[in-house]
Amino acid sequence: MQKFDADSTSLDVLSWSKLHPCYLNRQIIILMSTIGVKDSVFEMKQKEFLAQLDAILVDPEKAREAMDRICHGELVKILREMILCGYKPDSEPFLSMMLRTIRASKLLDLRTRTRILIEKGGILMGCLDETGTLEYGQVFVQYSDSKSRQSSSETLLTFNDRQSNRNCHIIEGKVAIAKNPCLQPGDLRVQQAVDVVVLHHMVDCIVFPQKGPSDLDGDLYFVSWDEDLIPPCNFVPMDYRAEPTKLLDRDVTMEEPSMEMSEQCIALAKLSSKAADFPKTGIPANIPSRLRISEYPDFMEKPDRLTYESQSVIVGSTMR
């Protein structure tokens, strides 16, 4: 299929499959709580995350593990090497200062965005099952351990070398999957992860079957295999079909480009999808006055607006 004529025949690689740290956020927490995950689970996950952040200031092994899971970049490599060389987080000034800065940053994210690290999960690129093996409702998830990821990021390997040098883990069982923004309970899906031999070359990604509506153009997905975070059921997904394309008599240029189940939330979710499709359809998403709010929950921290004390688990477990 040829979509358009072009002089360029080069292929540019924008990204590749890799395991990103998995965090809960406000949208996912609200959806999980709405579907049936107990609020006590989120409180427990937050306590575990806070304990990890406290431990990195005194325990070298915990600090090294944290460098592999929650941080990236050249500076992190330096901190990791310092720990491996025997420097102690509670005695070496530079190392201690940087770890405290990392901890403060994660605490700020926790307070303002409710970002809670999940051990059994990852942010993975969605890929298509080219073999046609997976059935509807099935996915294939394989991830590499932190040491293998560190090795592959620091050395130039061919694809075959990369596969043979990785210690990989294949997930089997139920997994919770979401793609941000997720605004309606049907946006959070529970699928069955299976082991498929012909897909063992697919690493650090989530493989979806051919029988599905997504175009899988490099989108990243929240994937968790933590049993405590698996909702008991699936809700019917919302119909996100785009509005009919607006026809113009000229060329388009770059210059012209309550809870989750409430009626208001469903309407806003549809408007959000409509707004996302605006560059393609030319149809704006206008928010009617009945969907505009006059008060904001206090966890949004809007001092210049009228607020109310929210009873959501987001506030009860993280701010008070």
C-alpha positions in Angstrom: 0.0 0.0 0.0 1.3 3.4 -1.0 -0.3 6.3 1.0 1.5 9.2 -0.7 4.4 10.0 -3.1 7.7 10.9 -1.5 11.3 11.4 -2.6 12.7 10.0 0.6 13.3 6.3 0.7 15.2 6.1 4.1 13.9 4.4 7.2 14.2 6.2 10.5 14.0 4.4 13.8 12.1 6.6 16.3 12.0 4.2 19.2 12.4 0.5 20.1 11.0 -1.8 22.7 12.2 -1.4 26.2 10.7 -1.8 29.7 9.8 1.5 31.4 9.1 1.7 35.1 5.4 1.1 35.9 3.5 3.7 37.9 -0.1 4.0 39.0 -1.5 7.4 38.4 -4.8 9.2 39.3 -6.6 8.1 36.2 -5.8 4.4 36.6 -6.4 4.4 40.3 -9.9 5.9 39.9 -10.7 3.3 37.2 -9.4 0.4 39.2 -11.3 1.6 42.3 -14.5 2.0 40.2 -14.2 -1.5 38.7 -13.6 -3.3 42.0 -10.0 -3.1 43.3 -10.1 -2.3 47.0 -8.8 1.0 48.2 -6.7 -0.8 50.8 -4.6 -2.2 48.0 -3.5 1.3 46.8 -2.7 2.3 50.4 -0.5 -0.8 50.8 1.3 -0.1 47.5 2.0 3.4 48.6 3.4 2.3 51.9 5.7 -0.2 50.0 6.9 2.6 47.7 7.5 5.0 50.6 9.6 2.3 52.3 11.7 1.8 49.2 12.3 5.6 49.0 13.4 5.7 52.6 15.7 2.7 52.2 17.7 4.1 49.3 19.2 6.7 51.7 20.8 4.1 54.0 21.0 0.7 52.2 23.4 0.5 49.2 21.7 -2.6 47.7 18.3 -0.9 47.9 19.8 2.2 46.3 21.3 0.2 43.5 18.0 -1.6 42.8 16.3 1.8 42.7 18.7 3.1 40.1 17.8 0.2 37.9 14.0 0.6 38.4 13.0 4.2 38.8 15.8 6.3 37.3 17.6 6.6 34.0 20.2 8.8 32.4 24.0 9.4 32.5 24.0 10.7 36.0 22.2 7.5 37.2 25.0 5.5 35.7 27.5 7.5 37.7 25.5 6.9 41.0 25.2 3.2 40.2 29.0 2.9 39.7 29.7 4.8 42.9 27.5 2.3 44.8 29.2 -0.7 43.1 32.6 0.8 44.1 31.6 0.7 47.7 30.5 4.2 48.5 27.8 4.4 51.1 24.6 6.4 50.6 24.6 7.7 54.2 28.2 8.7 54.3 29.4 10.0 50.8 28.1 13.6 50.5 27.5 13.7 46.7 25.8 10.3 46.6 23.7 11.2 49.6 22.6 14.5 48.1 21.7 13.0 44.7 19.7 10.2 46.3 17.8 12.7 48.5 17.0 14.7 45.4 15.7 11.6 43.6 13.6 10.8 46.7 12.2 14.3 46.9 11.3 14.2 43.2 9.4 10.9 43.6 7.6 12.2 46.7 6.5 15.3 44.8 5.2 13.1 42.0 3.4 11.0 44.6 1.7 14.0 46.1 0.8 15.9 42.9 0.1 13.0 40.5 -0.3 10.0 42.8 2.5 8.1 41.0 3.0 4.9 42.8 5.7 2.5 41.6 4.5 -1.1 40.8 7.0 -3.8 40.9 5.1 -6.4 38.9 4.4 -4.3 35.8 5.9 -2.1 33.1 5.2 0.5 30.5 5.5 -1.5 27.2 5.2 -0.7 23.5 2.3 -2.4 21.8 3.2 -4.7 18.9 1.2 -6.8 16.5 1.3 -10.6 16.4 2.5 -11.1 12.8 2.1 -14.9 13.2 -1.6 -14.8 13.8 -1.2 -17.2 16.7 -2.9 -15.1 19.5 -6.7 -15.2 19.9 -8.9 -12.3 20.8 -8.4 -11.6 24.6 -4.9 -13.0 24.6 -1.6 -11.2 24.8 2.1 -12.1 24.9 4.3 -10.4 27.5 8.0 -11.0 27.9 10.4 -8.7 29.7 14.1 -8.7 30.5 15.7 -8.3 33.9 17.4 -5.1 35.0 20.9 -6.4 34.6 20.3 -7.5 31.0 18.7 -4.1 30.2 21.7 -2.3 31.7 24.1 -4.4 29.7 22.2 -3.9 26.4 21.9 -0.1 27.0 25.7 0.3 27.5 26.9 -1.9 24.6 26.1 -2.1 20.9 24.6 -5.5 20.1 23.1 -7.0 17.1 19.5 -8.3 17.4 20.6 -11.9 17.8 23.2 -11.0 20.4 20.6 -9.0 22.2 18.2 -11.9 22.5 20.8 -14.4 23.5 22.3 -12.2 26.2 19.1 -11.5 28.0 17.5 -13.3 30.9 13.9 -13.0 30.1 10.7 -13.7 31.9 7.4 -14.6 30.2 4.2 -13.7 32.0 1.3 -16.2 32.1 -2.1 -15.4 33.6 -4.3 -12.3 33.9 -2.8 -8.9 33.2 -4.4 -5.4 33.6 -3.8 -3.2 30.5 -4.5 0.5 30.0 -3.3 3.3 27.6 -3.3 6.9 28.8 -5.4 8.8 28.8 -7.9 6.3 30.2 -11.1 8.1 31.1 -13.8 5.4 31.2 -13.9 1.9 32.9 -13.9 0.2 29.6 -10.4 1.7 28.9 -8.9 -0.6 31.5 -8.8 -4.2 30.1 -8.1 -7.5 31.7 -6.5 -9.9 29.2 -4.9 -13.4 29.4 -1.2 -13.5 29.0 0.0 -16.7 27.3 3.3 -18.3 26.4 3.7 -18.6 22.6 7.0 -20.2 21.4 7.0 -18.4 18.0 6.9 -15.0 19.8 9.9 -15.6 22.0 11.9 -13.1 20.0 9.5 -10.3 21.1 11.1 -8.8 24.2 10.2 -5.9 26.4 6.9 -5.3 24.6 3.3 -6.5 24.7 2.1 -8.4 21.7 -1.6 -8.1 20.7 -3.6 -10.3 18.4 -4.5 -9.3 14.9 -8.2 -9.5 15.9 -8.5 -6.1 17.5 -9.3 -2.4 16.8 -6.0 -0.7 17.7 -3.6 0.4 15.0 -0.5 -0.3 17.2 1.6 2.5 15.9 4.1 2.6 18.7 1.7 3.4 21.5 2.9 2.7 25.1 0.7 0.6 27.4 0.4 0.3 31.2 0.7 -3.5 31.9 0.5 -5.0 35.4 0.6 -8.7 36.4 0.2 -7.9 40.1 -2.7 -10.0 41.3 -3.8 -7.4 43.7 -4.3 -4.9 40.9 -6.3 -7.2 38.5 -9.9 -6.0 38.3 -12.6 -8.7 38.7 -14.2 -8.0 35.4 -14.1 -6.1 32.1 -16.5 -3.3 31.3 -17.8 -2.7 27.8 -15.3 -0.4 26.0 -16.5 2.9 24.8 -17.1 3.4 21.1 -14.2 5.7 20.2 -14.9 5.9 16.5 -13.9 9.3 15.1 -16.3 11.8 13.9 -16.8 12.0 10.1 -14.1 14.0 8.5 -14.9 17.6 7.8 -14.6 18.4 4.1 -13.0 21.6 3.0 -12.9 23.4 -0.3 -9.2 24.1 0.1 -5.9 22.4 1.0 -5.2 21.8 4.6 -1.9 23.4 5.7 0.1 23.3 8.9 -1.4 26.7 9.8 -4.9 25.2 9.9 -4.6 22.2 11.7 -18.9 12.1 39.6 -17.3 8.7 39.4 -16.2 7.1 36.2 -19.6 5.5 35.5 -21.5 8.8 35.8 -23.2 10.2 32.7 -21.0 13.4 32.9 -17.8 11.3 33.0 -18.8 9.2 30.0 -19.7 12.4 28.1 -16.4 14.0 28.9 -14.5 10.8 27.9 -16.2 11.0 24.5 -15.3 14.7 24.2 -11.7 13.9 25.0 -11.5 11.3 22.2 -13.1 13.8 19.9 -10.5 16.4 20.8 -7.7 14.0 20.2 -9.0 13.4 16.7 -9.4 17.1 15.9 -6.2 17.3 13.7 -7.6 14.6 11.5 -11.3 15.4 11.5 -11.3 19.2 11.8 -14.3 18.9 14.2 -13.7 20.6 17.6 -14.8 19.3 21.0 -16.9 21.9 22.6 -17.6 21.4 26.3 -21.2 22.3 27.1 -21.9 24.4 30.3 -23.6 21.4 32.0 -20.3 19.5 32.0 -18.3 22.4 33.4 -17.6 22.2 37.1 -17.7 25.0 39.7 -15.7 23.2 42.4 -12.5 21.2 42.3 -11.4 18.3 44.6 -8.8 19.5 47.0 -6.1 17.0 45.8 -5.9 19.0 42.6 -4.4 21.9 44.7 -6.0 24.9 43.0 -5.8 27.6 45.6 -7.4 30.2 43.3 -10.6 28.1 42.8 -13.5 26.9 44.9 -12.6 23.4 46.3 -14.2 20.7 48.3 -12.8 17.9 50.5 -12.6 14.8 48.4 -13.3 11.4 49.8 -11.4 9.6 47.0 -8.7 7.1 47.8 -6.3 9.4 46.0 -6.6 11.9 48.8 -7.2 9.5 51.7 -4.1 7.5 51.0 -1.6 10.1 49.9 -2.3 13.6 51.2 -3.9 13.4 54.7 
